[in-house]
Amino acid sequence: MEDRIQRMKELVSILREAGKAYYQESREIMSNFEYDKLYDELVSLEKETGVTLSGSPSQQVGYEILSELPKETHGSPMLSLDKTKSVEDLQEWLGDQKGLLSWKMDGLTIVLTYEEGTLAKAVTRGNGEIGEVITPNARVFANIPLNISYQGQLILRGEAVITYSEFERINSGIEDVDAKYKNPRNLCSGSVRQLNSQITAERNVHFEAFALVKADGVDFHNSRKAQFEWLKGQGFEVVHYEEVDAASLPASVEGFAKAVEGNDIPSDGLVLTYDDIAYGESLGRTAKFPRNSIAFKWKDEIRETTLSYIEWSASRTGLINPVAVFEPVELEGTTVSRASVHNLSIMEGLELGVGDTITVYKANMIIPQIEENLTRSGVKDIPEECPVCGGRTEIRKVNDVKSLYCTNPDCQAKKIKSFTLFVSRDALNIDGLSEATLEKFIQAGFIHEYADIFHLEEHRDAIVEMEGLGQKSYDNLIASIKTASNTTLPRMVYGLGIAGIGLANAKMLCREFKYDFDKMRHAGEEELVAVDGIGGVLAQAWMDYFALGRNNQMVDRLLAELNIEKEQPEIAGEAVFEGMNFVITGSVEHFANRKELQELIESKGGKVTGSVTAKTAYLINNDAASNSSKNKKAKELGVPIISEEEFLRML
């Protein structure tokens, strides 16, 4: 059974990659014959095993958008685990029993319920008593089975996680340093609890099972290991574990410790569970902890050192973060000399002053942190001037956290980060203006606001003499700027860097306001929150930005430098495909590629999806008689199959 499940996973991965290339990138990595052959093999295995994996092209899941996540009380409380940092404590706890040692994953705990072989419900841990129902999102996790062979009620627990490699991939696509996600757990939590399941799907959330709660009628021979192996046979990925006894436990813990650095799944320790189910359950629980499992936290390697100074790092938002710089020490095999202190509240809690003797460690064996301040001389010398621009600073308290901010709207640090976003790929897309180059131009006084970028020719002589530049770099830069001056309104709006307004929000705003920028900037809260994806917080950020006269004047000067491409707003009679879903397959004859046809459909109010479902209005395929999987699905569901000629007549 496990071999067949593994083959299904391979097929889903291959077919998804082929589908992405075909539908999203207008290229083919395999023939239709090869695709259909693999597709048929997958469908055959799904029927044979009774398992359907998430992401399977045989059963695409439609996206859902909710207004809020419903709450639900758990059938039994989800308790935390008691913890220890001592291997000897683990050995004593295990006694003469056999145990399973596994990763303590650092994500979001989820409870899944299957009814009659189908995923029926997914609920977050929440506060242990009440969780949030995230069933539509769980259906688009990267690896959750949507259907399993077991037909009884199955309840299991596991961790939703975003791997380090996926975290790096997502962050690498974010130009603005301040907008990057801080760690995989925060990204995972936000991804799992989205109101729009399409966003969850794009984040590639993984699920690793770690406990079976209920599966009536199955004999597990009183063994947790047997439960894990059975779950694998149902198509679930199970947390990596090792069988241990008291004698082998220290070596296993050491093995896990060596594997931490290369482990792609975020973890913050280990979990030890009795393999004997009845024995573990007979121990009962305390008010806070179950007695059948215990968590092991890494005993942090702690070093004593001296705080040399506090470095104050300004950001695009004006926040000035304190960074502790100390005498270098060796931690977990690397030399460490810096640790973020995050904010003034933490500094004051540590009573942190220059020259203090501090102890430092790596949280989860990765992130340098200050553990304790042994001498506590007290916080002093909080800068009254911004270290970048010399402007006045002020201490603000937000949600009971005190932080330092630069109050100068013209701070170079703010400008550098803002300009980096402005010239990024999804905004004006100006090649040759890296953050380092922008910093040089700002410090030289060439750039004060966005419009100044389009007048860099005035500083030609100085630019070609700058280190790392030269005549060729200058020529390429000016050419790129001229190209960028022809842009679209959504790109320009996104490039302004208004808090929370990403490219998708910018596109939605422009579409809803019929590309009337003047109307957009004067819109009130009621008009803004009516736009899909714009809530109260984003609406307020938008209004705050355009409430400032200097921002409006700056934008007006920028608009004078740009040639905004005329978008044709969807007006009555033109949005002929409003509310209609299309699927495009096969080669096209009247368009350069399928992407061009897709853009035409979208310009007329329609939507193009990658798979045929009951919601599909038309499948566009010039070969209506082919035996392709999409044609088969369309015929099964009664979806009309039309040629390009028929589509063009519909226009």
N, C-alpha and C positions, 0 to 999 in steps of 0.2 A: 504493500500500500504506500509506504513512504517513498519508494522509487518512483511510483506513478505521480505522486504529489510533486516530487522534485521535478519530474519531466514537465508537468503542467506549469510550474513556476517558470521554467526555461522558455516554454512556448509563449506564455503571456508576455514575458520580457521581450522576446524576439518580435512578436506580432505588434506590440505597442510601439516599439522602435520603428518598425516598418510603416505603421499607420501614421506616426508623427511625421516621418520624412515625406510621406505621400500627401497627406492632407494639409500639413502646416508649412512645409518647406518646398512643396512642388518638385520633389525629386523621388526617384524610385531606387530602393536598395534591394528589391527582389521583384521577380515577375509576379503577375497575378496568379499564375499557375502554382508557383511556389507558396505564395501567401495562402491560397485556398487549401493546398495540401496540408500545411501546418495548422490552419484553422480547423479543418475537418478532424485532424488528429486530436486537437485540444477538445473539441466538442465530444468526440468519442470517449476520451478519458473522463470528461466531466460526467457523462452519462454512466460510465462504468463505476466511478468512485462515488458519485453523488455529491461531489464537491465543486463549487464554483468560486474561483479566486477573485478578489476585487481587482478591477482593471482588465478582466477578461473581455476580449472583444465580442464574445458571444452574449454578453449581458452588460452592456454599458449602463451605468447608473446616471439618471438625470440629476442635475444640480437643483438644490432647493435654497430658497432665501426665506429666512424667518425674521419676524420683527423683534423677537427676544427668545432666549433659551428657556424652555419650561423647566420647572424644578420637580424633583421627585425624591421621596424618602426611600432610603435603602431598606431592603428586607431585613438585613442584619447589619449592625454598625460596622464601619470599616475603621478598625483601630490602628493606631501607630504601633511600631515595633519598639520594644526595649532595645537599648544600645549598649555596646561595649567597645573599647579600643584594645582589649587584652585578648590575645590568642588563648592564654591560660583560662580565662573566663569562659571562652567558647568551648574548650575541651571539658571543663567542669560541667557546663550546661548540657553538653551532649551525653556525657557519661558513657554507658556501655551501649548506647543506641547507634544505629546508622543514621546518617544525615545527608541532606543535599545542600551543597554550598553553591550559591549563584550570585550573579551581579545584583547589587541594589541599584536599579536604574534611576536616572535623574530626569524624569519627564512628568507625565500627568497620568495618574492611575485611572483606569476605565473599567467599568463592569459591563460585560456583553451578555445578552440573553438571546438564545436561539429557540424558536418554536417550530416544530415540524420541519427541521432542517434549514430554516431560513433565519437570517439575522433579523430580530424583531425589535431590539432596543439596545441602546448604548448610553450609559450614564457616567458622568465624571464622579470622582470621589467626593468632591466638594468639601464640606466640613466633617465628613465621616458619617454624618446622619442624613444630610440632604445633599444631593448632587444635581447637576444640570444634565438634561436630556440632550444628547448630541448625535442622535441616530443618523440624520442625513449626512453629517460629517464623517462618522465612522464608516459609512458605506463607501466613501471615496478614499479611505486610508490606502496606502500603497499595497498592503499585504493581508488584509483581513478577508477570510472566506465569506462570501455572501450566502452561499449554500453549503451545507455539510451533509454527510451521509447519515449521521445519527438523527433520528426523527423525534426523540423525546425532548423534554425541556433541558437545555444546557445553559448553565450560568458559570461564567469564568471571569477571572480578574487578570489584568495585565497592565503594561505601561505603554502609553503612547509616547514615542520618542522621535526626535529629529536627529539623525546621525551628524557627527562632526563634519563629515565630508559634504553632506547636504547643506549644513549650516554655512560652511565656507562658500559653497556655490551660490547660495542665496545672497549672502553678504557681498560677494564679489561683484554682483550686479547692481549694487547700490553705490552710486558715486559719492554721495554726501557722507562723510565720516560720521557726523553726528546722528545720522539716520540709521546707521548700521545696527543690527541687533546685538545685544550684549552677550548673550549666551544661548545655547541650544534649548535650554529648558524654557526660558521666557518666550522664545520664538514658537516652541511647541505648544505652550499653553495658549498663546494668542491664536495659533493656527487651529487647534482643536475646538476652541470656543467661538469660532467665527459664526456669524449669522448667515453668511453666504458660503455654501459648501464648495463652490467652485474655487474659492481662495484656499480652502483646506486641501483640495485636490492638488493644487499647484505647489504646495509645500512638501509633498512627498512624506507624509507622516507614516511611521512604521508602528506596528503593534507587536509587543512581545508578551506572550502569556506567562504568568508566574503562579497562578493558583486556580484549581478547578473547585468550584463551589457546589455544583449540583449536576448530576447526570444519572438519573434513576435508571436502574436496570442493568448497569454496566458493572461487571466485577473487576475491580482494580487490585484484587489480592492484597488489600490493605496497604498499598504502596503508593507514595507520592510519585516515585519514579515511573510507575506504571501509568499514572494519570498523565504525566508529561508525554510519555511515548504515545499514548492514545490520542492526545491532543494533536501531536505531530501528524498522526494518521488521518485526522480530520482536516488537515490543511493549515493548522496554525503554526506560526513560528514561536518557539518556546525559548525563554531566557537560557543562556548557556549555563550549565550546572555540572558539578562533579560529585560523585558519591564519595563520602568520607566517613571515617570513624575517628575516635579521639586520637589515635596514633598517627593517622595520615593527615589530619587537619592542618598542622603547622605548614607542611610542605605545600598543601593546596592553597593556603592563604598566601604563601610566598609566591606561588605561581601566578595567582591572580594579580598580585601587586606588580610583578614584572610585566604583566600584560596590559596594565592600565594605560600606558602611554600609547600603545598601538590599537586600543579598543575603540572602534568607531562609534559605539553606542555610549552616550554619556552615562557615567555612573558615579556615585558618591560613597561607595562602600560595598559590602557583601551582605547576603542574607543566608542564615543557616536554618534549615527546617528539618524536623524529624521526618524520616521516610515512613515510619509507622504511623498511619493515619489515626487509628484508634487510640494509640498511646498519646499522641499529640493533643487530640480532642479531649481526652480524659483529664488533662491537666487544667482545662478551663481557661479562664482569663482573669486579669485584674480589671479594675475600672478603666484603665488606660491601654493595657497591652494584652494581646493573646499570648498564651504560654507555649504554643507549638512552634514559634519562630523567634529568632533574635537577629538584630542587625549588628554588623561589625563595621565600625568606622576606622579608617586608616589612622594609625597613631602618627600624627604629623611630626615630621622632622623639624625641630625647632632650633633656631640659632640666635645667639645674642649678638647685638651689634649696636652701633652708635648712629643716631640720626644726624646727618650732615647739614641738611637744609630742606626747606619745603619749596618745591617748584610749583608755581601757579600757572596752569595751562588754560588759556582762554579758548572758547569755542564759538561757533557761528551764532548760537542762541544767546550769547552774552554770559553764559555760565562760566565761572572760573574755578576749575577743579584743582584741589590740592593734591600733590603727588609727593610722597615721602622719598627722599634720596638718602641712602645710608651707606655705611662702609660695606663693601661687597662681602657676601658670604656664600658658601656652597650649600645648596638645597636641592635634594632629590637629583643630584648629579649635574646641576647647572649652577653657574654663578649668577647671583641675584643682587641688585643694588637699588631697586626702585619698587614701590608699591603704592597703588592708588589709595587715597584716604577717603575719596568720594565726596565728602561735604564737611561743612564746619561743625555740624552736630557730632559727627564721629570724631573729629579732631578734639572737640571739647570733652567728649566722653573719655578719650584717652589722655586728656591734659597734655597734649603733645607739643613739645618745644625743642628747638635746635639744641643739640648736645645731649639729649636724653638717651639713656640706655634702653633699648627696645628689644623685644623678641619677635622674630618673623618666621613665617612658615608658608607652605604652598597649600592653599585650600584645594581639597580633592587631588592633591599632589600636582596641581597645575598652576593655579593663580596665586602669585605672591601676596601675602596679607600681613598686617601687623597684628600679632597676637596680644601683646601686652606692653605697656610702658612702665618700666621698673622704677624710674626716677621722677616722672610726672612733674616737670617744671612748669607746665601750664602753657596755654595757647597765648602767643604774643606775636606782634608784628604782622597782623593781618593787613595786607596791602590796601592803602587808601586810594592807590592809583592802579589802573590796569597795567599789567606788565608789558602789554603790546602797544597800546596807544597812549598811555598816560592819563586817560580819562578817569573821572571819579568812579569809585566802586561803591556798592551798597550791599548790605546784608538783607536778604529776604527770607521769610519763613513760609514755606509752602508745605501743607500737610504735616506740620510739626517738624519739618526738616529745614535747618538753616543752611543757606548756601550763599556764596559770594557771586555778585554779578557786576559786569561792566555796564555803566549807564550811557556810555557814549554811542549814539547810533552810527557814528562814522568810524567806529573801531576797526582797525585793519584786520584783526582776527575775524570779526564778523564778516567783513567784506571778502576776505580770502575764501572762506567757506561758502559764502553766498555766490561768489563769482564762479567757484568750482562747480557748483550745481548749475548755474546759468549756462555754462559752456559745455555741460555734460552731454552725452550721446542722446538722451531722451528730451533734452531741452534744445538749445541752439546748435548743439553738435559742432563746436569749433575745434578742429584739430590744431595742435601746437600750443594750446593754452593750458598747460599742466598747472597744478597747484603751485609748484615751485616758480614757474614763469610768471604766474599771476602775482605771486608775492613780490617778485622783483619789480614788476610794473607798478604795483600799488605803492611800494616803498619809494619808487622813483617819482611818484606823483603823476604818472601817465593816466591812471584809472582812478576815478572817484565814484563813478556810477556806471550802470550798464551801457548807457549811450556812448561813453568814452571809448569803449572797445572798438567802435566803428570809426574812430579818428586816430588810430595808432600810427597812421602814415605820417602824422605831424611829428612823430618822435623817431623817424627812421634812423637817423644818424646815431642816436644814442642806443637804439635797440641792437643794431648790427655790431656794436662794439661790446655788448654785454657778454659775459662769460657763458658759454654753452649755446650761444645763438649764432649770429652771422647772417650774411646776405641771403643765402639759400633758405635758412629757417625763416627769415623775415618775409621773403617772397611767398613761401608756402603758407605762412600765417595769414598774410593779407588776402591771399586767394581764398583761404578757408573762411575768413570773415565775410568776404563778399558773397560767397555761396550761402553762408548762414543767414545773411540779411533777408533772403527769401525763405520764409518759414510759415508755419501754421499758427493759428491762434492758440490751440491747446499747448503747443510746445512753449510758446511765449509765456502763457499763464503758469505752466509748471515751473518754468525757469525763474519766476519771481521768488520762489522759495517761501511761499506763504505756508505757515505751519500746518502740516497735515494734508496739504493739497498735492497729491501725487499726480502722475500723468493720467491715470484712469479717471480720477476725479475731475481733472482739468477738461478732459474730453467730454465727460458727462455734462459738466456745467456749460461748455460751449454749445453742445447739441441742444440742451434744454432751453437755453437763452437765444437760440437761433443765430449763434455767432455774433451777437450784438454785445460787444465788449463794454460799451458805455452803460448799457442796461445791466450787465453783470456786476459791474463795480458799484453800482448804486442800489443793488438788490438788498431787500430787508430779510430778516430771519425767516419769515413765513415763506417767501419765495425760494430761499436757498434750501431749507430743509425738505422742500417738496421735490428736490432733485434726488434721484436714486443715488445712495451712497454718501449723501451729505447729512450729517446729524447736527445736533446743537453745537457741539464743540467746534467742528469745522466751520460751521456757519459764523460763529462768533469770531474765529480767527480771521476769516475772510473780511468780515465787517470791520474788525479792528485795524486790519492792514489798510483798507481804503478810507478809514476815518481820518487818517493822517494826511494832511495837505502835501507834505514833502514826498510821500510815496506816490501820490497821484501825479505830482509834477515830474517826478523821476520817470514814471511809466509813460507819461506823455512825451517826454524827450526821447525815450527808447522807441516808442511807436513811430516817431518821425524818421528813425533810421531804418525801419523795417518795411519790407514789402510783404504784407500778410496775404497769403494765398486765399482767394475767395472760395469759401465753402458754400455749397448750395444747401441752405437749411431745408429740412423736410417740412414742406407746407402741404396743406390739404390738397389731395389729388396727386402728389408726388410720392408720398410714402405708401406706394401701392402694395408693398409687401409687409406692412405693419403687422406684427404679431405672428408672422409666418416663419417657420424653420425649414431651411433647405439643407440637403446633403449633396455634395458634388463628388462624382467619381469618374474615373477614366480620363482619356485625353480630351482636350477642348480644341475647337477649330476656329471659332470666331473671336477668341481672346488670346492674349499672349500666354497666359497660364491660368490655372484655377484661382490663383490669388486675385487676379484682375476681375474675374467673374464674381468672386466673393465680395470684393470691394463695391462692385456695382449693386449687388443685392443689399448690402448693408446701407448703401447710400439711399436706397429706396425703402428703408425701414425694416428690412428683413434680417434674419440671423442665419449664419451658416455653422452647422455642427459637424462633428466627425463621424457620427454613427446614426443609423436609421433607428428611430424609435416611434412609438405611437404618436408622439407630438410632431413628427416630421410631416410637413405639408407636401413637399415634392422631393424626389430623388432625381437629380439631373445626371443623365448618363446617355451618351450618344449610341451606346450599344445596349439597347433595352433587352435584347435577347440573350445577353451573356449569362453565364452561370455564376457570376461573382457573388460573394457572400452578401454584399449590400443589396443586389438585385433580389436574392432569395429572401432576405429579411423584409424588403419593401413589399414583395408579393405576399408574404405571410401576414403582414400587418395591413395590407390593402392600401399602401402608400403609392400614389401615382408615380410612374417612371416617365420622365419627359426628356426630350432631346434639347440641345441648345436652340434649335430652330423654334421649337414650341415655347421655350422660355422667352425668347426674344419677341415672339408674337404676344405673349402675356404682357409685355411692357407697353 
